[in-house]
Amino acid sequence: MTTNQPDGQEPLDAEIVESPATPAAPGFPGGADLPEPDYSEGGVPSFDFVRDRIENRYNTSVGAQELAGIGGPETVESLDKKIADRDKAAKDKLAEIRRSMGKQ
């Protein structure tokens, strides 16, 4: 069988198979929805679930601050000073190289 597929592979022939129905859980008549695994049967979240949610929110906020450039140990003034110091060091090094080339 020849195909018009660009990669030269023939299409696969498959069929859809229905999944078997899940039996109702004990204590939940009529196949009612099961509670989330991190919740008790009474609907109360577990301590681990609450702790994970708080940690995720905290980590998200810290990441957002880092991306926005807010906070952190360095301020705008300290970054400006670092840039100025680096520029001065680069100019001094360039002047030194020029002096050494002129003496040769």
C-alpha positions in Angstrom: 0.0 0.0 0.0 1.5 3.3 -0.9 0.9 6.4 1.2 1.1 10.1 0.7 2.5 10.6 4.2 5.6 12.9 4.2 7.5 10.6 6.5 6.8 7.5 4.5 5.0 5.7 7.3 1.6 4.0 6.8 -1.3 5.2 9.0 -2.3 2.9 11.9 -5.7 1.3 12.0 -7.2 1.3 15.5 -10.5 1.1 17.3 -12.0 2.9 20.3 -12.5 0.6 23.3 -14.9 1.7 26.1 -13.5 1.5 29.6 -15.4 -0.6 32.1 -17.6 1.4 34.6 -16.0 2.0 38.0 -17.9 0.4 40.8 -19.4 2.6 43.5 -17.1 3.1 46.5 -18.3 1.8 49.9 -20.0 4.5 51.9 -21.0 6.4 48.7 -24.3 5.1 47.6 -25.3 5.5 44.0 -21.8 5.9 42.7 -21.5 9.4 44.1 -18.2 11.3 43.4 -15.3 10.3 45.7 -13.7 13.0 47.7 -10.3 14.2 46.6 -7.6 11.9 48.0 -6.2 14.7 50.1 -9.6 15.2 51.9 -11.2 13.1 54.5 -14.7 11.6 54.0 -16.1 14.6 55.8 -14.5 17.0 53.3 -11.7 18.2 55.6 -8.3 18.7 53.9 -5.3 16.8 55.3 -2.4 18.7 56.9 0.0 17.6 54.1 -2.4 19.0 51.5 -2.7 22.4 53.3 1.0 22.6 53.8 1.7 21.8 50.1 -0.8 24.5 49.0 0.8 27.1 51.3 4.4 26.2 50.1 3.3 26.4 46.5 1.8 29.8 47.0 4.9 31.0 48.8 7.2 29.7 46.1 5.1 31.2 43.4 5.2 34.6 45.1 9.0 34.4 45.6 9.5 33.4 42.0 7.3 36.3 40.8 9.3 38.8 42.9 12.5 37.5 41.4 11.2 37.8 37.9 9.9 41.3 38.6 13.2 42.3 40.1 11.5 43.4 43.3 13.2 42.7 46.6 16.2 40.6 47.1 19.5 41.5 48.7 20.5 44.0 46.1 19.0 47.4 45.5 19.0 49.6 42.4 21.8 51.8 44.0 24.0 48.8 44.7 23.5 47.5 41.2 24.4 50.9 39.7 27.5 51.0 41.8 28.5 47.5 40.6 28.0 48.6 37.0 30.0 51.8 37.5 32.9 49.9 39.2 33.0 47.4 36.4 33.0 50.2 33.8 35.9 51.9 35.6 37.8 48.7 35.8 37.3 48.1 32.1 38.5 51.6 31.2 41.5 51.2 33.5 42.4 47.9 31.8 42.0 49.4 28.4 44.2 52.3 29.3 46.9 49.9 30.6 46.7 47.8 27.4 47.1 51.0 25.3 50.1 52.2 27.4 51.8 48.8 27.0 51.2 48.8 23.2 52.6 52.3 22.9 55.8 51.4 24.7 56.6 48.4 22.5 
